[in-house]
Amino acid sequence: MKTLEVSGSALTAHRLWLDLIANNIANMTTTRTPEGGPYRRRVPVFAERLKEARVGGTLRREEAGVAVAAVVADPNPPRLVFDPSHPDADAQGYVAYPNINIVNEMVDMLAATRAYEASATVMEAAKSMALRALEIGRG
């Protein structure tokens, strides 16, 4: 069951990563946000998820999967484009666009998709092994 728990947490984390990538791509041309300024690319920060367990009288930490510790905004400066006719242009005629590169987003999407597929495969294998173990017990 521990394998299912770890795989399930990875599926959740990677799904969030895919959602963030989709949001980044959807906002590539967003020049105005409620926070002010252009949209800022968001990326997840993954962390090991631990749980504490008592073994005898000793407290131990056991692996319990992966968690998204934070979602952070990319600190890189926005991309400036000269377009004096744009409503968000500054006094010099430059518009601040999000510093999002579609190629980087596609590479991240491939990595997140592969990681999601790997976690789903692990979960399916663990489920299959558990079912076979139950069949052995019946026989």
N, C-alpha and C positions, 0 to 999 in steps of 0.2 A: 504493500500500500504506500510505502514511502516513495517509491518510484513514481506512482501516479500523482502524488502530492507535488513532487519536484517538477514533473513534466507539466502539470496543470498550472503551476505558478509561472513557468517559462512561457507557456502558451499565452497567458494573460499579459505578461510583460512584452512579448513580441507583437501581440495584437495592438497594444498601446503604441509601440514604436511605429507600426504601420499606419495607425491613425494620425500620428504626428507628422509622418512623411506626407500623407495625403493632404493634411492641413497646410503644410509648408508649400506644397505645389499649388494648392488652390489660392494661396495668398502671395504668389510671386510678384504680383503687380499692385498690391495693396499699399498705397502711399499714406493713408490716414487711418489711425487706430484710436480707440477710446483713451489709451495711455498717452497718445501723442506720438507723432512721427510715423515712420513706415513700420510695417509688420516686421517682427524679428523672428528668424528661424528658431524653431524649438527642437531640442534633442533630449532624449531620456538619459538619465544616469542610473545604470544598473548596479545593484548591490546584492551581496549574498544574504539570503534570509535564513536566520538561525532560530532554533527554538531550544529552550532549556528543558532538560530532562534529568530526573533523579535516578541514578543507578546506584543502588545500595544507599549509602549516605552521602554520596558525592554528586554534586551538581555538575552536569556536563552540557555542553552546547552541541547540538546536532544540526546537520544541514537540513534545511526545510525548503530549499528552492531558491528562486531569484525574485527580487522585488525591484520596483522602480523607486529609487530613493528620492529622486527629484526630476522635474522637467525644467531645464534651464534654457534661457534665451541665448542665442549666439552673440558673443560680445563684439564681433567684427562690425566695422562701420558700414553704413548703408552705401549702396552704389549710387553715385550721382550722375544724372543724365541731364544734358542741356535741353530744356523744352520750356521756353518762356511763356508759351500759351497754356500750359497746364495750370489748373487752379491751385495746385500745391507747390508751385515754383517759388523759390525764394527770391530775394531782391536781385540776385545775379542771374536768375533764370534757370537755376538748377533744381531738379526734382530728386528727392531722396527716395530710392526704391529699395526694397528688401535685398540684402546680399545673399540671395538664394541661387545656387547653381543647379540647374535641372539634371546635369550629369551626376553630380554628387548625390542628389536625391534618388536618382534611379539606382545608383550603386548601393546606397543604403537600403532601398526597397528590396533589391535582390538579396542582400545579406539578411534582412529581417524575414523575408519570405522563406529563405532556406533554413534559417534558425527555427521558424515556426513549423515548417515541415519536419525537421529533425525531431522536435519535441513531440509532434503528433505521432511520428513513427515509434518513438520510445514508448509513448503511452499505449499505443496499439500492441506493441510487443509485450509490455508488462501485463496488459489485460489478457492477451492470448496465453501467456505462461500461467497466469492465475487460473484461467479456465482449465488448462491441461492438468494443473495440480489437483483441481477439484475432481476431474475425471479419474485420475489415479486413485484418489481416495474412495471413489465409488466401486472401483473394480476389485 
